[in-house]
Amino acid sequence: MNNKKILFFDIDRTLLTPHPFTVPESTKLALKKAHENGHLLFINTGRTKAMMPEEISELHFDGYVYGCGTHIYMDNKLLFFRTVPNLHEDGIWEVTQKGTSKATGMEFLLDRFSIPKENCYAFGDSPNDLPMLKAAGISVAMGNAYGGIEKDCTWQTSAVDKDGIYHALEHLNLI
């Protein structure tokens, strides 16, 4: 059985703080430690690749699930794409398409790397993260979560700007 862990992160209010939209130092450290421990780290977002914040691009992630599962990259290689009709990426923030979601993007990667669901972790803050959170073996709602998503999660950590990612990864023995 594959014991590799795969971690999926939403961006806004999960990795990025509310205005001024920064990644806390504790989050950077936690992600670095998780990667050093051999875990795969992925961004899982509704955003298109063109709308990826620079602050996130500067962090080391193994891959990205863009457009709610319509484009999946790992190590800068396109692994999966589904054309979105009439989409011109410039200026498009988020995309959803029938038959794809943050969950389908995760399932593609779990399948590709033969990682069991119980080794899959997801971190989010809002109702649009629910497909991802419900598809994970372990799901974490941020302390600043809204829309009642915490009731569908395994655990709730502190807010993004209160070292939430660091506390969660430590609590889950990932770092």
Summary of the structure (lengths in Angstrom):
residues: 175
radius of gyration: 14.8
end to end distance: 21.4
largest distance: 43.9
contacts: 599
relative contact order: 0.20
helix: 34%
strand: 21%
